[in-house]
Amino acid sequence: MKPPDKGEEGDTIVQKLSKDSLTIGGHTFTFDSEQMFQLVGVPLVENCLSGFNSSVFAYGQTGSGKTFTMWGPANGMLEEHLRGEQRGLTPRVFERLFARIKEEKVKHAERQLNYQCRCSLLEIYNEQITDLLDPSQKNLTIREDVKSGVYVENLTEEYVKNLTDVSQLLIKGLGNRRTGATSVNAESSRSHCVFTCVAESRCKNVADGLSSFKTSRINLVDLAGSERQKSTGASGERLKEAGNINRSLSQLGYKLE
C-alpha cells in the first residue's frame, strides 16, 4: 500500500477501519511499516551479524507500492526524514544494523571486534546492468569465482559507517534510476534495483590471539512492477521495457520455485 500519486484517480470505495488498516472489496489490509520491519527487517539484521546472507524482494504490479515499501517516500532518505513514521524498510534495516554493531563491539571489546560495511547499488534495465553509483559503468558483466562467488565486475562499492552514509548513497544512486510514466503509475520504475551491503567482521581469539573473519551480505531488491499492456497502455519503448520486465520476473519465479 502507498499514498496516491498526484496523477492517480480513485474509483474504488475504501473503508478505513483504523489508522493502520483499510478494506477494499471486502478484504482488510494493514500497512504498518514498523510491524513489517519487525517481521522481516530484524531477522535480516541478526542473520547478517551471524554471518548469513539474506535477501528481500519487493514484488508486485506496477503502482502497488514496492518502491515506497523499500525506500519510503520520495524525500524519505533526506536527513530530516530518516526517523519518520513512513520510513521504508531500508533505512530501518540500516539504523538497526549500525545500532547492533555498536552493541556487539561493546559486548566483545576484549576480542577487539571490528566491523566494516560496504555498499553497492545497481539496476537491471532491458537485461543490462548499470552501476547507479557511477552511471558511466553500463552493461556490466556478472562473474563467478570460488572465493567471491557470484559478483558484478567493476561495480562500485563504497564504505559506510552510519545511516547518514547509507542515505547519501541512496539519494545519489536512486536519482540515476530509470522511471517512466504509464497510465497506472506516473513514476513507474522501469528497472530492477539491487542495493547490497557486505558486512565484514574480525575478532581475536582470546586463547591464542589468532584473528577470525566473517563475511555476510544483505540484498534489498526493488523489482520493477509486473504489467499488462491493456492496463498500462504501454507502447513503443515502454512496451519493450514491459516485455523485458515481465520476462525477467517470470525467470525469477522459476528460480524460486
C-alpha positions as CSV (number, residue, x, y, z in Angstrom):
1,M,0.0,0.0,0.0
2,K,1.2,3.6,-0.7
3,P,-0.3,7.1,-0.7
4,P,-1.7,8.0,-4.1
5,D,0.3,10.0,-6.6
6,K,-0.9,13.3,-7.9
7,G,-1.9,11.8,-11.3
8,E,-3.8,8.8,-9.8
9,E,-7.6,8.6,-9.5
10,G,-9.6,6.5,-7.1
11,D,-12.8,4.8,-8.2
12,T,-13.0,2.1,-5.6
13,I,-14.7,2.6,-2.2
14,V,-12.2,2.2,0.6
15,Q,-13.4,1.8,4.2
16,K,-10.9,2.8,6.7
17,L,-11.1,0.7,9.9
18,S,-8.2,2.3,11.8
19,K,-5.1,4.3,11.2
20,D,-3.3,1.0,10.2
21,S,-5.9,-0.9,8.2
22,L,-8.4,-0.5,5.4
23,T,-10.9,-2.6,3.5
24,I,-11.0,-2.9,-0.3
25,G,-13.5,-5.2,-1.9
26,G,-14.3,-7.0,1.4
27,H,-10.6,-7.6,2.1
28,T,-8.8,-6.0,5.1
29,F,-5.2,-4.8,4.5
30,T,-2.7,-3.4,7.1
31,F,0.2,-1.1,6.3
32,D,2.3,-0.7,9.3
33,S,5.9,-0.2,8.3
34,E,7.2,-0.8,11.8
35,Q,5.4,-4.1,12.0
36,M,6.8,-5.2,8.7
37,F,10.3,-4.2,9.8
38,Q,9.9,-6.2,13.0
39,L,8.8,-9.2,11.0
40,V,11.3,-9.0,8.1
41,G,14.0,-6.5,9.0
42,V,15.0,-7.5,12.5
43,P,15.7,-11.2,11.5
44,L,17.6,-9.9,8.4
45,V,20.0,-7.9,10.6
46,E,20.5,-10.7,13.1
47,N,21.3,-13.1,10.2
48,C,23.8,-10.7,8.9
49,L,25.6,-10.4,12.2
50,S,25.6,-14.2,12.5
51,G,27.4,-14.5,9.1
52,F,24.5,-15.5,6.9
53,N,23.4,-13.9,3.6
54,S,19.9,-12.7,3.3
55,S,17.7,-11.1,0.6
56,V,14.4,-9.2,0.5
57,F,12.4,-8.9,-2.8
58,A,9.6,-6.3,-3.2
59,Y,7.4,-7.9,-5.9
60,G,4.0,-6.8,-7.3
61,Q,2.1,-5.0,-10.0
62,T,3.3,-1.6,-11.2
63,G,1.9,1.1,-8.8
64,S,1.4,-1.3,-5.9
65,G,3.9,0.4,-3.6
66,K,7.1,-1.6,-3.9
67,T,9.4,1.3,-4.1
68,F,7.6,3.1,-1.3
69,T,7.9,0.0,0.8
70,M,11.6,-0.4,0.3
71,W,12.8,3.2,0.4
72,G,9.9,5.2,1.8
73,P,8.5,8.5,0.3
74,A,10.5,10.3,-2.3
75,N,12.1,12.5,0.3
76,G,12.4,9.7,2.9
77,M,16.2,9.5,2.6
78,L,16.8,13.1,3.5
79,E,18.3,13.8,6.9
80,E,15.2,15.3,8.4
81,H,13.0,12.3,7.4
82,L,15.3,9.5,8.5
83,R,13.2,8.8,11.5
84,G,9.7,9.5,10.2
85,E,6.9,7.0,10.6
86,Q,6.7,6.5,6.8
87,R,10.3,5.4,6.5
88,G,10.8,2.4,4.2
89,L,12.4,-0.9,5.1
90,T,15.9,0.1,4.0
91,P,16.5,3.0,6.4
92,R,15.0,0.9,9.3
93,V,17.3,-2.0,8.5
94,F,20.4,0.1,8.5
95,E,19.5,2.0,11.6
96,R,19.1,-1.3,13.3
97,L,22.3,-2.8,11.8
98,F,24.6,0.0,13.0
99,A,23.0,0.0,16.4
100,R,23.5,-3.7,16.8
101,I,27.1,-3.4,15.5
102,K,27.8,-0.9,18.3
103,E,26.3,-3.3,20.9
104,E,28.3,-6.2,19.6
105,K,31.6,-4.2,19.7
106,V,31.0,-3.2,23.3
107,K,30.0,-6.8,24.2
108,H,33.1,-8.3,22.6
109,A,35.6,-5.5,23.4
110,E,38.1,-7.9,24.8
111,R,38.2,-9.7,21.4
112,Q,38.8,-6.4,19.6
113,L,35.7,-7.0,17.4
114,N,35.6,-4.7,14.4
115,Y,33.2,-4.3,11.5
116,Q,33.4,-2.8,8.0
117,C,30.4,-2.4,5.8
118,R,30.5,-1.5,2.1
119,C,27.5,-0.9,-0.2
120,S,26.7,-1.1,-3.9
121,L,23.6,-0.1,-5.9
122,L,22.8,-1.4,-9.4
123,E,19.9,-1.5,-11.8
124,I,18.9,-4.1,-14.4
125,Y,17.3,-2.4,-17.3
126,N,16.4,-4.2,-20.5
127,E,18.6,-7.1,-19.5
128,Q,21.6,-4.8,-18.9
129,I,23.3,-4.0,-15.6
130,T,24.2,-0.4,-14.8
131,D,26.1,0.9,-11.8
132,L,23.9,3.5,-10.2
133,L,26.7,5.0,-8.2
134,D,28.6,5.5,-11.4
135,P,26.2,5.5,-14.3
136,S,29.0,5.6,-16.9
137,Q,29.6,2.0,-16.0
138,K,27.0,0.3,-18.2
139,N,26.4,-3.2,-19.4
140,L,28.4,-4.7,-16.6
141,T,29.2,-8.4,-16.6
142,I,28.3,-11.0,-14.0
143,R,31.2,-13.2,-12.9
144,E,31.7,-16.1,-10.6
145,D,34.8,-17.4,-8.7
146,V,35.5,-19.8,-5.9
147,K,36.4,-17.2,-3.3
148,S,33.9,-14.4,-4.1
149,G,31.0,-16.4,-5.5
150,V,28.8,-14.5,-8.0
151,Y,29.6,-10.8,-8.4
152,V,29.3,-8.0,-10.8
153,E,32.6,-7.0,-12.3
154,N,33.7,-3.3,-11.8
155,L,30.7,-2.5,-9.7
156,T,31.4,0.5,-7.4
157,E,31.4,-0.3,-3.6
158,E,31.6,2.4,-1.0
159,Y,32.3,2.0,2.7
160,V,29.6,3.2,5.1
161,K,29.7,3.8,8.9
162,N,26.3,5.1,9.7
163,L,22.7,5.6,8.5
164,T,23.6,9.0,7.0
165,D,26.3,7.5,4.8
166,V,23.8,4.9,3.5
167,S,21.2,7.6,2.9
168,Q,23.6,9.7,0.9
169,L,24.5,6.7,-1.3
170,L,20.8,6.0,-1.9
171,I,20.0,9.6,-2.7
172,K,22.9,9.6,-5.2
173,G,22.1,6.3,-6.7
174,L,18.3,6.2,-6.9
175,G,18.4,9.6,-8.6
176,N,20.0,7.8,-11.5
177,R,17.4,5.0,-11.7
178,R,15.2,4.9,-14.8
179,T,11.5,5.7,-14.3
180,G,8.7,6.4,-16.7
181,A,5.0,7.3,-16.8
182,T,2.3,4.7,-17.5
183,S,-1.4,5.0,-17.3
184,V,-1.4,3.4,-13.8
185,N,1.7,5.0,-12.4
186,A,3.2,8.4,-13.1
187,E,6.6,7.4,-11.9
188,S,6.8,3.7,-12.7
189,S,10.2,2.1,-12.0
190,R,11.4,0.7,-15.3
191,S,14.3,-1.4,-13.9
192,H,15.0,-3.8,-11.1
193,C,17.1,-2.2,-8.4
194,V,19.5,-4.1,-6.1
195,F,21.1,-2.5,-3.0
196,T,23.7,-4.7,-1.4
197,C,25.6,-4.3,1.8
198,V,28.6,-6.6,2.6
199,A,29.4,-6.7,6.3
200,E,32.9,-8.0,7.3
201,S,33.8,-8.7,10.9
202,R,37.2,-9.5,12.5
203,C,37.9,-10.5,16.1
204,K,40.7,-12.1,18.0
205,N,40.6,-15.4,19.8
206,V,41.4,-14.7,23.5
207,A,43.1,-18.1,23.9
208,D,45.6,-18.0,21.1
209,G,45.4,-14.4,19.8
210,L,44.5,-15.5,16.2
211,S,42.0,-13.5,14.3
212,S,38.8,-14.9,12.8
213,F,36.9,-13.3,9.9
214,K,33.2,-13.4,9.0
215,T,31.5,-12.0,5.8
216,S,27.8,-11.7,5.1
217,R,25.6,-10.0,2.6
218,I,22.3,-8.2,2.7
219,N,20.5,-7.7,-0.7
220,L,17.5,-5.4,-0.8
221,V,15.7,-5.7,-4.1
222,D,13.1,-3.4,-5.5
223,L,11.8,-5.2,-8.6
224,A,10.1,-3.4,-11.5
225,G,6.4,-4.0,-11.5
226,S,4.7,-6.7,-13.5
227,E,2.5,-5.2,-16.2
228,R,-0.4,-5.9,-18.5
229,Q,-0.3,-3.8,-21.7
230,K,-4.1,-3.4,-21.6
231,S,-3.9,-1.8,-18.2
232,T,-0.8,0.4,-18.6
233,G,-1.4,1.5,-22.2
234,A,2.3,0.9,-22.9
235,S,3.6,1.4,-26.4
236,G,6.9,1.9,-28.2
237,E,9.8,2.0,-25.7
238,R,7.5,1.4,-22.7
239,L,6.2,-1.7,-24.3
240,K,9.7,-3.0,-24.9
241,E,10.6,-2.3,-21.3
242,A,7.4,-4.1,-20.1
243,G,8.3,-7.2,-22.1
244,N,11.7,-7.4,-20.6
245,I,10.4,-6.7,-17.1
246,N,7.7,-9.5,-17.3
247,R,10.2,-11.9,-18.9
248,S,12.8,-11.4,-16.1
249,L,10.1,-11.7,-13.4
250,S,9.0,-15.0,-14.9
251,Q,12.5,-16.3,-14.9
252,L,12.9,-15.2,-11.3
253,G,9.7,-17.1,-10.4
254,Y,11.1,-20.3,-12.0
255,K,14.3,-20.0,-10.0
256,L,12.4,-19.5,-6.7
257,E,10.0,-22.4,-7.2
